[in-house]
Amino acid sequence: RIVGEPTCRADDGLALSSRNSYLSAQERAQATALYAQLRAMAQSVQTAPAGRVEVQALEEQARQHGQQVVASIFVNRLQFAPNEDFDRYPRTLARDCEMLAARGCDLVFAPDEKEFYPEPQTYKVHPDAALADLLEGHFRPGFFIGVCTVVMKLLSCVRPDVAVFGQKDYQQWRVVERMVKQFALPVEIVGVPTCRAQDGLALSSRNGYLSPSERSESVQLHVQLRALAESVRAGATDAQGLAQQASQALAQRGWQVDYLTVRRRMDLLPPEPGQALAGQCVVLAAAKLGATRLIDNLEI
């Protein structure tokens, strides 16, 4: 709780400050005169008439780190651009709560938007552009400002010892991890491996947008990432060339690829020439199939 205390003042009314020692005698007198004018103005005003806030895997991982598990569910308007799908984004709170209850989750924190943002959220967290303005941040400007702001607020409300994040949103996980470190927040950020359907498609709320034919095709994103990762593990060194081939293969199947690239795990920058890739890199992709944008990644 933040409590405001009245300003401490000297006998002549000057507000106490370390910088007062910089003042000459004449400047001190002028500062006191300024306070007297402000007080007179305030007295005049005071006497005037007054006017008339991937469910199962996250829960299981969280349970390994603490006795009590809280799941937060909130569709965050701040991370959606005006032309994106905020209004139609899948909201399945009742089903999510049933799944969480079956897994033994202790509490679901699912605030109403008016509770969570009772006034316009004008104070926002701006993450390091070196990490947040590439990949997803490049194609969705301002996205990670919304992510960091809501995560900071959720962490402030729930105050967990450990917070788990799905690695499907790999860049988001890394951005939040760095934010927590920079602000010395008393919480450990843990990444949880991506949950997948039996055919390899990364589970996502947006999968529900896919038509039956698109759902059959959607597995190709994972197929291309897996083939690239296996090539690198087998000794291939031209990772970016392989990534370009994978992008072209998807484009030929009707996908619109935003990016498909190999990056270093910790900072998501391109690997240095000659750098070992296996065990240190991740291949990430975002692409549209029809009207649905899907993201995925695989650590190499």
Buried (B, 14 or more C-beta within 10 A) or exposed (E): EEEEEEEEEBEEBBEEEEEEEEBEEEEBEEBBEEBEEEEEEEEEEEEEEEEEBBBBBBBBBBBEBEEEBBBBBBBBBBBBEEEEBBEEBEEEEEEBBEBBEEBEBBEBBBBEEEEBBEEEBEEEBEBBEEBBBBBBBEEBEBBBBBBBBBBBBBBEBBEBEBBBBBBBBBBBBBBBBBBBEEEEBEBEBBBBEBBBEEEBBBBBEEBEBBEEEBBEBBBBBBBBBBBBBEBBEEEBBEBEEBBEBBBEBBEEEEBEBBBBBBBBBEEBEBBEEEEEBEEEBBBBBBBEBBEBBBBBBBBB
